[in-house]
Amino acid sequence: MTVIIGTSGWQYRDWRGLFYPPKLPQRLWLEHYEQFFATVESNNAFYRLPERETFVKWRERTPPDFRWAVKASRFLTHIKRLREPQEPVGRLMERAAGLGEKLDTILLQLPPTLKADADLLRECLAQFPGGTRVAVEPRHDSWWTDEIRALLERYGAALCWADRDEKPVAPLWRTADWGYLRFHHGFESWRYRSETLQLWADRLAATWPADEDVLVYFNNDPGGAATIDAVHFAEAVRRAGGTPTRVPTAGQATGLAWQPDQKTPGLPAPA
Protein backbone atom coordinates (compact mmCIF):
# COMPACT_ATOMS: atom_id res chain seq x y z
CA MET A 1 0.00 0.00 0.00
CA THR A 2 1.35 3.36 -1.06
CA VAL A 3 0.11 6.28 1.04
CA ILE A 4 0.41 9.65 -0.69
CA ILE A 5 0.56 12.24 2.10
CA GLY A 6 -0.07 15.97 1.78
CA THR A 7 -1.96 18.90 3.22
CA SER A 8 -5.17 20.66 2.27
CA GLY A 9 -3.65 23.77 0.73
CA TRP A 10 -0.20 25.29 1.17
CA GLN A 11 -0.68 29.06 1.45
CA TYR A 12 -1.11 29.62 5.18
CA ARG A 13 0.49 32.72 6.66
CA ASP A 14 1.04 31.17 10.07
CA TRP A 15 3.26 28.52 8.48
CA ARG A 16 5.94 31.19 7.94
CA GLY A 17 8.76 30.52 10.37
CA LEU A 18 7.41 27.00 10.91
CA PHE A 19 7.20 25.00 7.70
CA TYR A 20 8.34 27.92 5.56
CA PRO A 21 11.66 29.67 6.27
CA PRO A 22 11.00 33.15 7.70
CA LYS A 23 12.54 35.05 4.77
CA LEU A 24 11.23 32.86 1.95
CA PRO A 25 8.95 34.92 -0.36
CA GLN A 26 5.39 33.63 -0.58
CA ARG A 27 5.76 33.36 -4.37
CA LEU A 28 8.21 30.48 -3.71
CA TRP A 29 6.10 28.59 -1.21
CA LEU A 30 4.85 26.06 -3.73
CA GLU A 31 8.43 25.29 -4.81
CA HIS A 32 9.33 24.79 -1.17
CA TYR A 33 6.25 22.66 -0.48
CA GLU A 34 6.87 20.26 -3.37
CA GLN A 35 10.35 19.45 -2.06
CA PHE A 36 8.81 17.92 1.05
CA PHE A 37 5.44 16.57 -0.13
CA ALA A 38 4.37 14.66 -3.24
CA THR A 39 0.77 15.89 -3.29
CA VAL A 40 -1.51 18.74 -2.26
CA GLU A 41 -5.25 19.20 -2.09
CA SER A 42 -6.25 22.49 -3.73
CA ASN A 43 -8.94 24.00 -1.53
CA ASN A 44 -9.03 27.41 -3.17
CA ALA A 45 -10.84 25.89 -6.16
CA PHE A 46 -13.79 25.40 -3.80
CA TYR A 47 -14.06 29.13 -3.09
CA ARG A 48 -13.04 30.47 -6.49
CA LEU A 49 -12.29 28.16 -9.38
CA PRO A 50 -8.94 29.20 -10.91
CA GLU A 51 -8.54 29.81 -14.61
CA ARG A 52 -7.00 27.04 -16.69
CA GLU A 53 -3.80 29.08 -16.97
CA THR A 54 -3.35 28.90 -13.20
CA PHE A 55 -3.61 25.13 -13.24
CA VAL A 56 -1.09 25.05 -16.10
CA LYS A 57 1.39 27.10 -14.05
CA TRP A 58 0.90 24.80 -11.06
CA ARG A 59 1.70 21.84 -13.30
CA GLU A 60 4.83 23.53 -14.61
CA ARG A 61 6.04 24.49 -11.13
CA THR A 62 5.84 21.00 -9.64
CA PRO A 63 7.97 17.89 -10.34
CA PRO A 64 6.86 14.96 -12.51
CA ASP A 65 5.85 12.77 -9.55
CA PHE A 66 3.64 15.43 -7.96
CA ARG A 67 -0.12 14.79 -7.65
CA TRP A 68 -2.95 17.28 -7.29
CA ALA A 69 -6.36 16.76 -5.75
CA VAL A 70 -8.85 19.51 -6.58
CA LYS A 71 -11.82 20.31 -4.38
CA ALA A 72 -14.85 20.92 -6.56
CA SER A 73 -16.35 24.40 -6.62
CA ARG A 74 -18.94 25.25 -3.99
CA PHE A 75 -21.12 26.45 -6.87
CA LEU A 76 -21.62 22.78 -7.75
CA THR A 77 -21.82 21.30 -4.25
CA HIS A 78 -23.24 24.06 -2.03
CA ILE A 79 -25.14 26.46 -4.29
CA LYS A 80 -26.51 24.11 -6.94
CA ARG A 81 -26.43 21.26 -4.39
CA LEU A 82 -25.55 18.82 -7.20
CA ARG A 83 -28.48 19.92 -9.36
CA GLU A 84 -27.88 20.57 -13.07
CA PRO A 85 -24.26 19.37 -12.79
CA GLN A 86 -23.35 19.25 -16.47
CA GLU A 87 -22.12 22.85 -16.83
CA PRO A 88 -20.24 23.21 -13.51
CA VAL A 89 -18.58 19.79 -13.85
CA GLY A 90 -17.63 20.57 -17.43
CA ARG A 91 -16.15 23.93 -16.45
CA LEU A 92 -14.24 22.36 -13.54
CA MET A 93 -12.75 19.62 -15.68
CA GLU A 94 -11.88 21.95 -18.57
CA ARG A 95 -9.86 24.16 -16.24
CA ALA A 96 -8.35 21.44 -14.06
CA ALA A 97 -7.19 19.69 -17.24
CA GLY A 98 -4.42 22.29 -17.19
CA LEU A 99 -2.75 20.05 -14.60
CA GLY A 100 -2.42 17.34 -17.24
CA GLU A 101 -1.31 13.96 -15.91
CA LYS A 102 -0.71 15.51 -12.46
CA LEU A 103 -4.45 15.79 -11.81
CA ASP A 104 -5.16 12.84 -9.55
CA THR A 105 -8.55 13.30 -7.90
CA ILE A 106 -11.60 15.55 -7.72
CA LEU A 107 -13.09 15.90 -4.24
CA LEU A 108 -16.83 16.45 -3.89
CA GLN A 109 -17.40 17.69 -0.34
CA LEU A 110 -21.15 17.88 0.20
CA PRO A 111 -22.77 20.43 2.52
CA PRO A 112 -23.80 19.06 5.93
CA THR A 113 -27.43 20.07 5.24
CA LEU A 114 -27.66 18.07 2.02
CA LYS A 115 -29.56 14.86 2.71
CA ALA A 116 -29.02 11.71 0.71
CA ASP A 117 -30.30 11.77 -2.85
CA ALA A 118 -29.03 8.91 -4.97
CA ASP A 119 -30.42 10.38 -8.20
CA LEU A 120 -28.60 13.68 -7.70
CA LEU A 121 -25.31 11.97 -6.94
CA ARG A 122 -25.70 9.54 -9.84
CA GLU A 123 -26.31 12.36 -12.32
CA CYS A 124 -23.34 14.30 -10.99
CA LEU A 125 -20.91 11.37 -11.12
CA ALA A 126 -22.06 10.58 -14.65
CA GLN A 127 -20.78 13.99 -15.85
CA PHE A 128 -17.14 13.25 -15.10
CA PRO A 129 -15.04 11.90 -17.98
CA GLY A 130 -14.25 8.20 -17.83
CA GLY A 131 -11.19 7.46 -15.75
CA THR A 132 -11.57 10.50 -13.49
CA ARG A 133 -10.96 9.64 -9.86
CA VAL A 134 -13.72 11.22 -7.77
CA ALA A 135 -13.83 11.14 -3.97
CA VAL A 136 -17.15 11.95 -2.29
CA GLU A 137 -17.37 13.36 1.24
CA PRO A 138 -21.03 13.37 2.39
CA ARG A 139 -21.66 15.07 5.72
CA HIS A 140 -25.23 14.06 6.57
CA ASP A 141 -25.94 10.72 8.22
CA SER A 142 -28.73 9.92 5.75
CA TRP A 143 -26.09 9.01 3.14
CA TRP A 144 -24.99 5.86 4.94
CA THR A 145 -27.16 3.35 3.07
CA ASP A 146 -26.53 0.28 0.95
CA GLU A 147 -27.90 2.14 -2.08
CA ILE A 148 -25.35 4.92 -1.79
CA ARG A 149 -22.51 2.47 -1.20
CA ALA A 150 -23.48 0.49 -4.29
CA LEU A 151 -23.71 3.69 -6.33
CA LEU A 152 -20.20 4.75 -5.38
CA GLU A 153 -18.89 1.29 -6.21
CA ARG A 154 -20.63 1.34 -9.60
CA TYR A 155 -18.87 4.57 -10.57
CA GLY A 156 -15.55 3.66 -8.97
CA ALA A 157 -15.81 6.70 -6.71
CA ALA A 158 -14.10 6.58 -3.33
CA LEU A 159 -16.05 7.33 -0.20
CA CYS A 160 -13.88 9.90 1.56
CA TRP A 161 -12.88 8.65 4.97
CA ALA A 162 -12.78 11.60 7.36
CA ASP A 163 -11.68 12.22 10.93
CA ARG A 164 -12.93 14.97 13.19
CA ASP A 165 -12.00 15.16 16.87
CA GLU A 166 -10.01 11.93 16.47
CA LYS A 167 -12.90 9.72 15.41
CA PRO A 168 -14.41 8.67 12.08
CA VAL A 169 -17.34 10.73 10.81
CA ALA A 170 -18.26 8.27 8.05
CA PRO A 171 -18.50 4.50 7.70
CA LEU A 172 -15.23 2.93 6.64
CA TRP A 173 -16.46 1.61 3.30
CA ARG A 174 -14.05 0.63 0.58
CA THR A 175 -15.87 1.62 -2.62
CA ALA A 176 -12.93 1.82 -5.06
CA ASP A 177 -9.51 0.29 -5.62
CA TRP A 178 -7.96 3.44 -4.16
CA GLY A 179 -8.69 5.46 -1.06
CA TYR A 180 -9.01 9.03 0.20
CA LEU A 181 -8.66 10.15 3.83
CA ARG A 182 -8.97 13.66 5.30
CA PHE A 183 -7.92 14.72 8.79
CA HIS A 184 -9.91 17.79 9.89
CA HIS A 185 -8.72 18.46 13.42
CA GLY A 186 -7.47 16.55 16.39
CA PHE A 187 -8.30 16.40 20.05
CA GLU A 188 -6.36 19.41 21.36
CA SER A 189 -4.77 22.44 19.67
CA TRP A 190 -5.60 20.91 16.27
CA ARG A 191 -2.86 18.27 16.66
CA TYR A 192 -3.49 14.52 16.52
CA ARG A 193 -2.35 12.07 19.15
CA SER A 194 0.15 9.48 17.96
CA GLU A 195 -2.13 6.59 18.88
CA THR A 196 -4.93 8.01 16.71
CA LEU A 197 -2.61 8.38 13.73
CA GLN A 198 -1.41 4.80 14.21
CA LEU A 199 -4.97 3.54 14.33
CA TRP A 200 -5.73 5.20 11.00
CA ALA A 201 -2.54 3.83 9.43
CA ASP A 202 -3.52 0.34 10.59
CA ARG A 203 -7.01 0.78 9.13
CA LEU A 204 -5.57 1.73 5.75
CA ALA A 205 -3.18 -1.23 5.79
CA ALA A 206 -6.02 -3.61 6.61
CA THR A 207 -8.17 -2.27 3.75
CA TRP A 208 -5.86 -1.66 0.77
CA PRO A 209 -3.28 -4.18 -0.49
CA ALA A 210 0.30 -3.41 -1.44
CA ASP A 211 -0.43 -2.57 -5.09
CA GLU A 212 -3.08 0.09 -4.34
CA ASP A 213 -2.80 3.66 -3.15
CA VAL A 214 -4.48 5.99 -0.69
CA LEU A 215 -4.42 9.78 -0.75
CA VAL A 216 -4.23 11.37 2.71
CA TYR A 217 -4.60 15.08 3.43
CA PHE A 218 -4.26 16.99 6.68
CA ASN A 219 -6.75 19.86 6.85
CA ASN A 220 -5.77 20.94 10.39
CA ASP A 221 -3.68 23.87 9.20
CA PRO A 222 -3.69 26.26 12.25
CA GLY A 223 -0.26 26.59 13.82
CA GLY A 224 1.31 24.25 11.28
CA ALA A 225 -0.40 21.23 12.86
CA ALA A 226 -0.93 19.68 9.41
CA THR A 227 2.74 19.49 8.47
CA ILE A 228 3.76 18.20 11.90
CA ASP A 229 1.08 15.50 11.94
CA ALA A 230 2.04 14.47 8.40
CA VAL A 231 5.53 13.62 9.66
CA HIS A 232 4.18 11.42 12.44
CA PHE A 233 1.61 9.80 10.19
CA ALA A 234 4.31 8.74 7.72
CA GLU A 235 6.05 6.99 10.60
CA ALA A 236 2.79 5.28 11.54
CA VAL A 237 2.31 4.12 7.93
CA ARG A 238 5.76 2.53 7.94
CA ARG A 239 5.00 0.72 11.19
CA ALA A 240 1.78 -0.57 9.59
CA GLY A 241 3.75 -2.00 6.67
CA GLY A 242 2.85 0.68 4.12
CA THR A 243 5.01 2.95 2.00
CA PRO A 244 4.51 6.70 2.55
CA THR A 245 5.55 9.35 0.06
CA ARG A 246 8.02 12.04 1.11
CA VAL A 247 7.34 14.24 4.13
CA PRO A 248 9.54 16.80 5.94
CA THR A 249 11.74 15.94 8.87
CA ALA A 250 10.47 16.97 12.27
CA GLY A 251 12.81 19.97 12.23
CA GLN A 252 11.62 21.08 8.80
CA ALA A 253 7.97 20.83 9.85
CA THR A 254 8.38 22.79 13.09
CA GLY A 255 10.80 25.49 11.99
CA LEU A 256 13.87 24.23 13.85
CA ALA A 257 15.67 23.77 10.54
CA TRP A 258 15.24 27.44 9.67
CA GLN A 259 17.00 28.89 12.70
CA PRO A 260 19.72 31.49 11.95
CA ASP A 261 22.53 28.96 12.24
CA GLN A 262 20.91 26.69 9.64
CA LYS A 263 21.03 27.01 5.87
CA THR A 264 17.85 27.71 3.93
CA PRO A 265 17.66 25.31 0.98
CA GLY A 266 18.01 26.85 -2.46
CA LEU A 267 14.87 26.95 -4.55
CA PRO A 268 14.31 27.27 -8.29
CA ALA A 269 12.79 30.45 -9.63
CA PRO A 270 9.03 30.21 -10.20
CA ALA A 271 7.72 29.56 -13.68
N, C-alpha and C positions, 0 to 999 in steps of 0.2 A: 504494500500500500504506500503510494506516494502522497504526502500531505503538503499541499502548496499553501504556504502561510503568508498572510499579508495583513494590512490594516484597511479600514474603511475610510479612504481618503488619506492625503498626505500633507495638506496645507493647513496646519494648525499652529497658530502663533505661539502657544505655550510650549511647543516642542523645541523652540529655539533655546539653545543652551542645554538641552537634554539630548534629544535624538539629533538635532541639527547643531553644528558648531555655531557659537554665538555670532561670529562675523560672516557666516556664509550668507550671501544674498538669496532672497526668497526665490529669485528666478532660477537658481541652481538646486532647489530642493528636490525636484524630481530626479535629477542626475545623482544626487546623494542617496535618495531613497532606493533607487534601483540597484545600487551597489550592495545593499544589505537585505533586500527582499526581491522575490521573483514574481510578485503579483501585487496588485492593488485593486480595491473596489472603488470605482468612481461614483461617489455620492452626489457630486454637484450636478450630474445629469438629471437627478431627480428634481432638483429645484429649478434648473434652467438648462435645457438640453443644448450642449455646445454645437457649434457649426461643424460640418464635416472636416474643415481645415484644421480645427483644434485637435480632433481625433488623429488626423494625419500627423500633426506635429508630435503628439504623444507617442505615436508609433515610431517616429524617426528618432526620438530622444531616448528610447529604451532599447535594451539589448535584445538579441534574437530570441532568447529563452523567456522573455518577460510575458506575463499573461495579464489581461485586463478583464475584470468583471464590471459591467455597467448597470447601474440601478436605473430601471425604467422611469420615465418622466411621471411626475405626480399628475400630470394632465390625463394620462391613461388610467392610472390606478386610483387616484383620489378625487379627481374632478369628474371624469367620465365614469369612474367606478367600473371599468372594463367594458362599458357599453360602446358600441360602434368602434371597435378596436382597429379596423383596417387602416385608417389614415394615421393615427398616432404610432402604431407598430411599424408601419411602412416608413414613416419619417425617422423614427428611432433607428431602424436598421440601415437606412440609407446613410445616415450620418455616422453611426458607429462602424460602418464598413470601412471608414477611414483608418481604423486600427488594423485592417487586413487580417493576417493569420494570428495576430496577437489578441484578437477578440476571443475570449474564452466563453463567457457566460453572460446572459441577461438575467438580472434579478427583478422579479415582480414582487414587491412588498405591498401587500394589500392593507387598506386602512382597517383599524380595529373595529370600526362600526359596520364593515361590510360583511354581511352574513353569507353563508354558503349559497352558491348558485352555480350548479354544475354547467348549465347551459352557457352562462357568461364566460366561465373559465375555458370551456371547450372552444368557444368561438374565438377567444383571445389567443389561445395556444395555436389554433389552426392558422393564424396569420403569420407566424414566424416561418422563415424559410427552412426547408428541410435541413437537418444537421445542426441547427442552432441549439445550443445548450441553454435551457431556461430553468432557473430555480424559482420556486414559488414559496413565498413566506406569508401564509394566511395568519391573521391575528384575532380571529373570532372562533370560539370553541365549536361553533356549528359546522366547521369545515372537516371535523375529524370523523368522517364516515367512510364506509367501504366504497361507496360510489366515487367519492373524491379520490381516494387512494387508487382505484382502478383507472380513473381518468388520467391521473399523473403518469401512471405506468404505461398507459396506451400511447401517450405522447413522448415518453422518455424524459419527462420533466422531473427534476429532483425536488422533493419536498425539502425546503430549507430547515435544517435543524437549528434551533436557536436557544440561547441561554440568557436568562435574565435573573439576577440575584442568585446566581449559582445553582439554578435548577432549570430543567427543560421546560419550554413553554409550548411544545408541540410533541405529538407522538413521534417516536423514533422509527418512522417508516423508511425503508429503502425502496425508492420508486424508480431508480435509474441505476445504470452501471457506473455512476460517479456520484459524488456527494458534495454537499454545501453546508457549511456550519458557520453561524455568526455568534460572536460573543458580544452582548450588549453592555452589561456592567456587572461587576462582581459584588461581593458581600460588603466591603468597606473601602471607602476612598477609591472606588472604581476598579481596584485591583482584584484579581482572582487568587484564591488560595491554591497552593500547589496540589493539594489532594483533589480539588475540583478539576483542575486541568488534567491530572492523571486519569481521572475517571472518564473524561471526554476522550482522551487519547485511546484508552482501552475500549471504549464503545466503538470508535472508528475502526480499530484493528479487528474487532469481533464482527464487523459488518461488511467491510470491503477487503477483498483479497489483495495479494501482492501486486497484481497487474492492473489495478484500478486506482483512481486518484480521487482525492477529496480537497476541495477548496475551503480554506478556513480564514475568516477575517475577524479581526478584533475591532469592534466599534466603540470601545471604551477609551476614547481619546483624551479626556481631561487629564492634565498632569503627565502626559506621556505614558499612561497606564498601558495603552495598547502595545507599544513597542516593547515594554518591559515584559508583559505577559507573553508576547510572542516568543521571546527568548526561552522562557520557562516551558512553554508549550512544546517547542521543538525538542527539548530534552525529554519531556513526557512521551512524545511520539517515538523517540528512539527506544526508550525503555519498553514501550508497547510492541516493539518490533517493526515499526514503520520507518519510512525514510522521509524526513522533512526537507523542504527546500531551504535555501540560505536565510539566515536571520542574523541580526547583529550580535556582537558579544555583549555581555552584561554592561561593560564599561561604555560601549558605544550607544546602548539604549538609554543609559541613565545620565550621560553627559560627562562621566569621569574621563573618557578618552579625549575630551576637548579642553581639558584644563591647560593653562598657559604653558606648562612644561611639556605638553604633548604636541605632536605635529598634526595639523589638519590635512587629511588626504587631498591630493590634487583631483580636480574634477574637470571633465571636458567642458568646453563652451557649449551653451545651448544651441539647438538647431534653430 
